Amino acid sequence: MKAKRLWSLWRALLLLFLPCFTRPGFRRFAEWLTGLVLNDEEHTITQSLVGLGRTQDWKALESFAEYGAWDRDHLEHVTAEALEGAPGRTWHGYKVWAGDDTKVHRSSKNVWGTCTFRERSGRCPNRARTVRAHNWVVTGALLHNPGQPAHFLPVAGRLYFRASQLPEAGGGPPVQFRTKNELMVELARAHARAVPGPHLLVTDGAFANRNTIRPLARPEGGGPRVEVLTRVRRDARLHRLPEARRDGQLGRTPDWGRPLPPPKQGGRWPGHWREGKAFIYGRVRRVRYKEVLCQWRPLGPDLPVLAVVAFVEGYQKRFTLLTTAVDLSGLQVVELFCARFRQEDAFRDLKQRLGWEECRAWTRAPIERTTQALFVAMTLLRLLQLQLEGAGETDWWQRPPWNKRKTRPSVLDLGRLLRRHRAEFQELLAAWLEEGEKAGVSGPAAVAM
């Protein structure tokens, strides 16, 4: 692939964020993101500029990360809008979002915003039982990819702090304690306001509670509605829908129907078992499931839900799921929930491939901005991949000899593609920036001339 064509695609993606910054600020932002994707070592500002051959801009970029104008909400809004034209954005009639939390470890208590957490001993036996980390609540888009695992593109994140370990303001607005559920609701509502259409948020069972689901599915004050799909406890209290009022019936119609067996006894639900096939966890699997339209005790009697219990080929334990999107089928519910695991793969790529855990920031603004820059960088890499695939270009990545079963490019392959043209990218970026300076405006704005 020619470097000029690749650069033109990358530059067009960067220009989507031109309205989010001042002209000098966007120049630094474009420089920062290009350095992140071209760098194959430590993903710090210093190392990124070394990879670009622009070490003379070190002080300017460090100052931009600390003091430059940065509108977080506008950046998230534009990122969500940039996904609208992506293939697979609408899945089973919804714009699907995935949400979860993850820890990014930091070694020093002097790093702003870190909290202590108990680490599960089985996850990493060589790690201390108590660790210090940033705890991020992250949301992003799930794109349908027929016959392949879905794509997860991160869009937004918020730091969660324990009530007993709230940090100082750090030069920004005062830090107030908010639960992870409140942060998840805030992010989902922001996405629903950014782009029109029906929205569905897929989360893990940690967010299966009233103060997450009800504010989204039954918003107060006329806000956008967001349906929720999540895992539910196997002993959840479910009720049938109340029977319709009969002619001549005396007394008040009950709010709750008769109790249903819990999901662990889903075989006793009314109706027959159904069977189907769906792409789940890397391949097409057979699914045997039962579904029931019912009421869930924590949400109240006025919000019907669809409960699903399913046996998935290759897994011994039942899947017990619940969603407020009652127009979905049980098979679609299982497929969408299992696609949520692609968010975990994205967390791995952010930490290992884009250097999320290599951040050398110590103060509030660089910590928050570096994370958002990484989210945007990964999203743009995936959008670049989709553009190349849409143009029929598939020869830019190869199956390695040790993994003949590899069927799709990874973030590492995208990074290798760009780094293959590192020298050309350095020259084209420098010319782009210098062209704007000579015209009396910032470099990226000069493309309109």
C-alpha positions in Angstrom: 0.0 0.0 0.0 1.3 3.4 -0.9 2.2 5.7 2.0 0.4 8.7 0.5 -2.9 7.0 0.3 -2.6 5.7 3.8 -1.6 9.2 5.1 -4.6 10.7 3.3 -7.0 8.3 5.1 -5.3 8.9 8.5 -5.4 12.7 7.9 -9.1 12.6 7.1 -9.8 10.8 10.3 -7.9 13.3 12.3 -9.7 16.2 10.7 -13.0 15.0 12.2 -11.8 16.4 15.5 -10.8 19.8 14.2 -13.9 21.5 15.7 -12.9 20.3 19.2 -9.7 22.4 19.5 -8.2 25.7 18.9 -6.0 25.8 15.8 -2.7 25.5 17.8 -4.3 22.9 20.0 -5.5 20.7 17.1 -2.0 20.8 15.7 -0.6 19.3 19.0 -3.5 16.8 19.1 -2.8 15.5 15.6 0.9 15.3 16.4 0.2 13.4 19.6 -2.1 10.8 18.0 0.1 10.2 15.1 3.0 9.7 17.4 1.0 7.2 19.5 0.2 4.9 16.6 3.7 5.1 15.0 5.5 4.3 18.3 6.3 0.7 19.0 8.1 1.3 22.4 7.0 3.3 25.4 3.9 5.3 24.5 5.0 8.4 26.4 4.9 11.9 24.9 8.7 12.0 24.7 9.0 8.6 23.0 6.1 9.4 20.6 7.9 12.6 19.5 11.2 10.7 19.1 9.3 8.3 16.8 8.1 11.2 14.8 11.5 12.8 14.6 10.0 16.0 16.2 11.8 16.1 19.5 11.9 20.0 19.2 8.1 19.9 20.0 8.5 18.2 23.3 7.9 21.2 25.5 5.0 22.4 23.5 3.2 19.0 23.6 3.9 18.6 27.3 2.4 22.0 28.0 -0.6 21.2 25.8 -1.3 18.0 27.8 -1.1 20.0 31.0 -2.6 23.4 30.2 -4.0 23.4 26.7 -7.7 24.0 25.9 -9.4 20.5 26.0 -13.1 20.0 25.8 -13.6 16.4 27.0 -17.4 16.3 26.4 -17.1 17.7 22.8 -14.4 15.2 22.0 -16.5 12.3 23.2 -19.5 13.7 21.2 -17.5 13.9 18.0 -16.1 10.4 18.5 -19.6 9.0 18.8 -20.6 10.9 15.7 -17.6 9.5 13.8 -18.9 6.0 14.2 -22.3 6.6 12.5 -21.1 5.7 9.1 -19.2 2.6 10.2 -20.5 -0.8 8.9 -22.3 -2.8 11.5 -23.2 0.3 13.6 -26.9 -0.8 13.8 -27.2 -4.3 15.2 -30.6 -5.9 15.6 -32.2 -2.5 15.3 -30.1 -0.8 18.0 -26.9 1.2 18.2 -25.2 -1.0 20.7 -22.8 0.2 23.4 -20.8 -1.8 25.8 -19.8 -0.6 29.3 -17.5 -2.0 32.0 -14.8 -0.9 34.5 -11.1 -1.7 34.4 -8.1 -1.0 36.6 -4.9 0.6 35.3 -2.1 0.0 37.7 0.1 2.8 39.1 3.0 2.2 41.4 3.1 5.4 43.3 0.6 7.0 45.7 1.7 10.4 44.5 0.0 9.8 41.2 -3.2 11.8 41.1 -6.5 9.9 41.4 -5.2 6.4 42.4 -7.0 4.3 44.9 -6.1 1.0 46.7 -7.9 -2.2 45.7 -7.8 -5.8 46.8 -6.5 -8.0 44.0 -7.8 -11.5 43.5 -4.9 -13.9 44.2 -5.9 -16.3 41.5 -5.7 -13.7 38.7 -1.9 -13.0 39.2 -0.2 -15.0 42.0 3.0 -12.8 41.7 1.1 -9.5 42.4 0.6 -8.0 45.8 -2.7 -8.5 47.5 -3.4 -4.8 47.7 -2.6 -2.7 44.6 -2.8 0.9 43.7 -4.6 1.8 40.4 -6.8 4.1 38.5 -10.3 2.6 38.1 -11.9 3.6 34.9 -15.6 3.2 33.9 -15.4 2.9 30.1 -18.0 2.8 27.3 -17.7 2.3 23.6 -19.5 1.1 20.5 -20.0 -2.5 19.5 -20.0 -2.9 15.7 -21.6 -6.0 14.2 -19.1 -8.0 12.1 -21.0 -10.9 10.5 -19.1 -14.2 10.8 -16.4 -12.6 12.9 -16.1 -11.2 16.4 -17.6 -7.8 16.9 -15.5 -4.6 16.9 -15.3 -2.6 20.1 -14.3 1.1 19.7 -13.8 3.0 23.0 -15.5 6.4 23.2 -15.5 7.7 26.8 -14.3 7.0 30.3 -14.6 8.4 33.8 -12.4 7.8 36.8 -14.0 6.2 39.8 -12.7 7.1 43.3 -13.5 5.6 46.6 -15.4 7.9 49.0 -12.6 7.5 51.5 -9.9 8.2 49.0 -11.1 11.2 47.0 -8.2 13.2 45.5 -7.7 16.9 45.6 -9.2 19.0 42.7 -5.9 19.0 40.9 -6.6 22.2 39.0 -10.0 21.0 37.7 -13.5 21.0 39.1 -13.9 19.7 42.7 -14.0 15.9 42.9 -17.3 14.5 44.2 -18.0 10.9 45.1 -20.1 9.1 42.5 -20.7 5.4 42.2 -19.8 3.4 39.2 -23.5 3.0 38.4 -23.9 6.8 38.3 -20.9 7.1 36.0 -22.2 4.5 33.7 -25.6 6.2 33.5 -23.9 9.5 32.7 -21.9 8.0 29.9 -24.8 6.1 28.3 -27.0 9.2 28.4 -24.3 11.3 26.7 -24.0 8.8 23.9 -27.7 8.8 23.4 -27.7 12.6 23.1 -24.8 12.6 20.7 -26.4 10.5 18.0 -30.1 9.7 17.2 -31.8 6.4 17.2 -32.6 3.5 19.6 -29.7 2.7 21.9 -28.8 -0.5 23.8 -26.2 -0.6 26.6 -24.7 -4.1 27.3 -23.0 -4.5 30.7 -21.8 -7.1 33.0 -23.8 -8.3 36.0 -22.1 -5.8 38.3 -24.4 -3.1 36.8 -27.6 -5.2 37.0 -29.4 -3.1 39.6 -32.2 -0.5 39.8 -30.0 2.6 40.0 -28.4 1.8 36.6 -31.2 0.2 34.6 -34.2 2.3 35.6 -32.7 5.8 35.0 -31.7 4.7 31.5 -34.9 2.7 30.5 -37.3 5.1 32.2 -35.5 8.5 32.2 -37.1 11.4 34.1 -37.4 14.9 32.7 -37.6 13.8 29.0 -34.1 12.5 28.6 -33.2 9.9 25.9 -34.1 6.3 26.6 -31.4 3.7 26.6 -32.3 0.0 26.8 -30.1 -2.2 28.9 -28.9 -5.8 28.6 -27.1 -7.5 31.4 -26.5 -10.7 33.3 -28.9 -11.3 36.2 -28.6 -13.4 39.3 -29.7 -17.0 39.0 -32.0 -16.5 42.0 -33.6 -13.2 40.6 -37.2 -12.5 41.7 -39.3 -12.6 38.6 -43.1 -12.3 38.2 -45.5 -13.0 35.3 -47.1 -10.0 33.7 -50.4 -9.2 35.6 -53.5 -10.5 34.0 -55.9 -8.1 32.2 -58.8 -6.9 34.2 -61.9 -9.1 33.7 -65.4 -7.8 33.1 -67.2 -7.5 36.4 -64.0 -7.9 38.4 -64.2 -6.3 41.8 -61.3 -4.6 43.6 -58.0 -3.3 42.3 -55.9 -5.1 39.7 -52.7 -6.2 41.3 -49.5 -4.5 40.2 -47.5 -7.8 40.2 -48.3 -11.0 38.5 -47.8 -14.4 39.9 -44.2 -15.3 40.9 -42.1 -17.2 38.3 -39.4 -19.7 39.1 -35.9 -18.1 39.3 -33.6 -18.2 36.2 -31.8 -21.2 37.6 -35.1 -23.1 37.2 -35.8 -21.6 33.8 -36.9 -25.0 32.5 -40.1 -24.5 34.5 -41.0 -21.3 32.7 -44.0 -21.4 30.5 -43.4 -22.2 26.9 -41.0 -24.6 25.0 -37.3 -24.6 24.7 -36.0 -23.1 21.5 -32.8 -23.8 19.5 -30.8 -21.7 17.2 -27.2 -20.8 16.1 -25.3 -17.6 16.6 -21.7 -16.4 16.4 -20.6 -16.5 20.0 -17.1 -16.3 21.4 -15.1 -16.9 18.2 -17.3 -19.3 16.3 -20.9 -20.3 15.5 -22.4 -22.2 18.4 -25.7 -23.9 19.1 -27.9 -22.3 21.7 -30.8 -23.8 23.5 -32.8 -21.2 25.3 -36.0 -20.1 26.9 -37.4 -16.6 27.2 -40.2 -15.0 29.1 -41.7 -11.5 29.2 -42.0 -10.7 32.8 -41.4 -8.2 35.7 -38.3 -8.0 37.7 -38.7 -7.0 41.4 -35.9 -4.4 41.7 -37.3 -2.4 38.7 -40.8 -2.1 39.8 -44.1 -3.3 38.2 -44.3 -0.7 35.5 -41.1 -1.7 33.5 -41.5 -5.1 31.8 -38.3 -7.0 30.9 -37.3 -10.0 28.9 -35.6 -12.8 30.9 -33.6 -15.4 29.0 -32.0 -18.6 30.2 -29.7 -20.3 27.7 -27.4 -23.3 27.3 -24.5 -22.4 24.9 -22.5 -25.1 23.2 -19.1 -25.5 24.9 -20.2 -24.0 28.2 -21.5 -26.0 31.2 -23.1 -23.1 33.1 -26.3 -21.5 32.1 -26.5 -18.0 30.8 -29.1 -16.0 32.8 -29.7 -12.7 31.1 -32.2 -9.8 31.3 -33.0 -6.9 29.1 -35.4 -4.0 28.8 -35.3 -4.3 25.0 -38.4 -6.6 24.9 -38.5 -6.7 21.1 -35.3 -8.8 20.9 -35.4 -12.5 20.7 -33.7 -14.7 23.2 -31.1 -15.8 20.7 -30.3 -12.1 19.9 -30.0 -11.4 23.6 -27.4 -14.1 24.0 -25.5 -13.0 20.9 -25.3 -9.4 22.0 -24.3 -10.2 25.5 -21.5 -12.4 24.4 -20.2 -9.8 22.0 -19.6 -7.6 25.1 -16.5 -9.6 25.8 -14.7 -7.7 22.9 -14.5 -4.8 25.4 -12.1 -7.0 27.5 -9.9 -7.6 24.4 -9.9 -3.8 23.8 -8.7 -3.2 27.3 -5.8 -5.6 26.7 -4.9 -3.8 23.5 -5.1 -0.4 25.1 -2.7 -1.5 27.9 -0.3 -3.7 25.9 -0.3 -2.2 22.4 -1.1 1.5 23.0 0.6 1.8 26.4 -2.2 2.7 28.7 -0.3 1.3 31.6 2.9 3.1 30.5 1.5 6.6 31.2 4.1 8.8 32.9 1.6 11.5 33.8 1.4 12.5 37.5 -1.2 15.3 37.6 -4.9 15.4 36.8 -5.1 16.9 33.3 -2.4 14.8 31.6 -3.8 11.6 33.2 -7.3 12.3 31.9 -6.2 13.6 28.5 -3.7 10.8 27.9 -6.5 8.2 28.4 -8.9 10.0 26.1 -6.1 10.4 23.5 -5.6 6.6 23.7 -9.3 5.9 23.2 -9.4 8.2 20.1 -6.3 6.6 18.7 -7.7 3.1 19.0 -11.0 4.1 17.6 -9.3 5.8 14.6 -7.2 2.7 14.0 -10.3 0.5 13.8 -12.0 3.0 11.5 -9.0 2.9 9.3 -9.2 -0.9 9.2 -12.9 -0.7 8.2 -12.1 1.7 5.4 -9.4 -0.5 4.1 -11.6 -3.6 4.2 -14.5 -1.6 2.6 -12.1 -0.8 -0.3 -11.2 -4.5 -0.7 -7.7 -4.1 0.5 -6.8 -7.1 2.6 -3.2 -7.8 1.7 -1.7 -5.4 4.3 -1.7 -8.0 7.1 -0.5 -11.6 7.1 -1.1 -14.8 9.1 2.0 -15.5 11.1 3.5 -19.0 10.7 2.7 -19.8 14.4 -1.0 -18.9 14.0 -2.4 -20.3 10.8 -5.9 -20.0 12.1 -5.8 -16.2 12.4 -8.7 -14.8 10.4 -8.7 -11.0 11.1 -6.2 -8.2 11.6 -5.4 -7.0 15.2 -4.4 -3.6 16.6 -0.8 -4.8 16.3 -1.2 -5.4 12.6 -2.6 -1.9 12.2 0.3 -0.5 14.1 2.7 -2.4 11.9 1.1 -1.1 8.8 1.6 2.5 9.8 5.1 1.9 11.2 6.0 0.3 7.8 5.7 3.8 6.4 7.2 5.7 9.4 9.7 7.7 7.3 7.0 8.8 4.8 4.6 9.7 7.6 7.3 11.8 9.3 7.8 13.8 6.1 4.1 14.2 5.3 3.2 15.2 8.8 6.0 17.8 8.8 5.0 19.2 5.5 1.3 19.3 6.6 2.2 21.3 9.7 4.7 23.6 8.0 2.3 24.4 5.1 -0.2 25.8 7.6 2.4 27.8 9.4 3.4 29.5 6.2 -0.2 30.3 5.4 -0.6 32.0 8.8 -2.9 29.3 10.3 -2.2 26.0 12.1 -1.0 23.2 9.9 -4.0 20.9 9.9 -6.4 23.8 9.0 -4.3 24.4 5.8 -5.8 21.4 4.1 -8.9 23.5 3.4 -6.9 25.9 1.3 
